[in-house]
Amino acid sequence: MLEVSNLACSRGDQRLFSGLSFVLHPGQIMQVQGENGSGKTTLLRTLCGFVSADEGRVVWNGAQVASLGDAFHAEILYLGHLNAIKDDLSALENLKISAAFSGITLQDAAVKSALRRLGLKGRELLPCKVLSQGQRRRVALARLLVSEARLWILDEPLAALDVRAVALIQELIADHLSRGGMAIFTTHQPLQIDGMTVRTLALS
């Protein structure tokens, strides 16, 4: 369970948001909404423990995230609007290294299967610097297929994707939730999860 209490964050002298409180249980999904500059990305990074809040608490299974360190990071998958892809490495190498940071050892066959499902067949061994922006996004999103994380925190996961890829990501999220996973995301595109109620949190 993720519990947020009276959270407040600022950027410089500007207060982005304050008094945010919510609880996310297994099987639940929440969309963070707001105009550009309202603090959506800052909120997601604060939930991950990458940014310190001015006020309030972020609690995971009864313990403050700040005290959990790597134990918490092993239970979350964060995909930012930047892909965090190493240009000189192949798609396969990027996915294996990303999994290793979470303590997961992947075999090449599993990585190739994930990349092919994301539409990257024939491009698994190419350096990522030669891939298009949409293909690079697919490399990042392939992490969803190999992750063991319970909480997915996704910043604009549908950016630069075509209709088929969007449908696949929605399918992956629905499957994750059905297995007791949780997800928090931002998007400028509609995201439909069959059989699931998407809660919203509006930042003004």
Backbone hydrogen bonds, N-H to C=O, Kabsch-Sander energy under -0.5 kcal/mol:
donor,donor_aa,acceptor,acceptor_aa,energy
2,L,24,L,-2.3
3,E,1,M,-0.5
3,E,59,V,-2.9
4,V,22,F,-3.2
5,S,57,R,-2.4
7,L,20,L,-2.8
8,A,55,E,-1.9
9,C,17,F,-1.9
11,R,14,Q,-3.0
14,Q,11,R,-2.0
15,R,13,D,-0.6
16,L,9,C,-2.1
16,L,14,Q,-0.6
17,F,9,C,-1.5
20,L,7,L,-2.1
22,F,4,V,-1.8
24,L,2,L,-2.9
27,G,181,G,-2.4
28,Q,25,H,-1.8
29,I,197,T,-0.6
30,M,183,A,-2.1
31,Q,199,R,-3.4
32,V,185,F,-3.0
33,Q,31,Q,-0.6
33,Q,201,L,-2.9
38,S,35,E,-2.1
43,L,39,G,-2.5
44,L,40,K,-2.3
45,R,41,T,-2.5
46,T,42,T,-2.0
47,L,43,L,-2.4
48,C,44,L,-1.5
49,G,45,R,-0.6
49,G,46,T,-0.9
50,F,45,R,-2.3
51,V,45,R,-1.1
54,D,8,A,-2.4
55,E,8,A,-1.5
57,R,5,S,-2.0
59,V,3,E,-3.1
60,W,63,A,-3.2
61,N,1,M,-2.7
61,N,59,V,-0.5
63,A,60,W,-1.6
65,V,58,V,-2.8
67,S,64,Q,-1.6
68,L,64,Q,-0.6
68,L,65,V,-1.5
69,G,65,V,-1.1
71,A,68,L,-1.6
72,F,69,G,-1.1
73,H,69,G,-1.8
74,A,70,D,-1.9
75,E,72,F,-1.9
76,I,73,H,-0.8
77,L,151,L,-2.5
79,L,77,L,-0.5
79,L,153,I,-2.4
80,G,78,Y,-0.5
87,D,85,I,-0.7
89,L,86,K,-1.2
91,A,123,R,-0.5
91,A,126,L,-1.0
92,L,124,E,-2.4
94,N,90,S,-2.7
95,L,91,A,-2.1
96,K,92,L,-2.1
97,I,93,E,-2.4
98,S,94,N,-2.3
99,A,95,L,-2.1
100,A,96,K,-2.0
101,F,97,I,-1.6
102,S,98,S,-0.6
102,S,99,A,-1.1
103,G,100,A,-1.8
104,I,99,A,-2.6
106,L,104,I,-0.6
111,V,107,Q,-1.9
112,K,108,D,-2.8
113,S,109,A,-2.0
114,A,110,A,-2.0
115,L,111,V,-2.5
116,R,112,K,-2.4
117,R,113,S,-2.0
118,L,114,A,-1.3
119,G,116,R,-1.9
120,L,115,L,-2.3
123,R,120,L,-2.3
126,L,123,R,-1.0
128,C,89,L,-2.6
129,K,87,D,-2.0
130,V,127,P,-2.0
131,L,128,C,-1.4
136,R,132,S,-2.5
137,R,133,Q,-2.0
138,R,134,G,-1.7
139,V,135,Q,-1.9
140,A,136,R,-1.9
141,L,137,R,-2.4
142,A,138,R,-1.5
143,R,140,A,-1.4
144,L,141,L,-1.9
145,L,142,A,-1.1
146,V,142,A,-0.7
146,V,143,R,-0.6
147,S,143,R,-1.3
150,R,75,E,-1.2
151,L,75,E,-2.3
152,W,150,R,-0.5
152,W,182,M,-2.7
153,I,77,L,-3.2
153,I,151,L,-0.5
154,L,152,W,-0.5
154,L,184,I,-2.8
155,D,79,L,-3.2
155,D,153,I,-0.5
156,E,154,L,-0.7
156,E,186,T,-1.4
159,A,156,E,-1.3
161,L,158,L,-1.5
166,V,162,D,-2.4
167,A,163,V,-2.2
168,L,164,R,-1.8
169,I,165,A,-2.4
170,Q,166,V,-2.3
171,E,167,A,-1.9
172,L,168,L,-2.5
173,I,169,I,-2.4
174,A,170,Q,-2.3
175,D,171,E,-2.2
176,H,172,L,-2.2
177,L,173,I,-2.4
178,S,174,A,-2.1
179,R,175,D,-1.0
180,G,177,L,-2.0
181,G,176,H,-2.4
182,M,150,R,-2.6
183,A,28,Q,-1.6
184,I,152,W,-2.5
185,F,30,M,-2.3
186,T,154,L,-1.9
193,I,191,L,-0.5
194,D,192,Q,-0.6
196,M,193,I,-2.1
198,V,196,M,-0.6
199,R,29,I,-2.2
199,R,197,T,-0.8
201,L,31,Q,-2.6
203,L,33,Q,-3.0
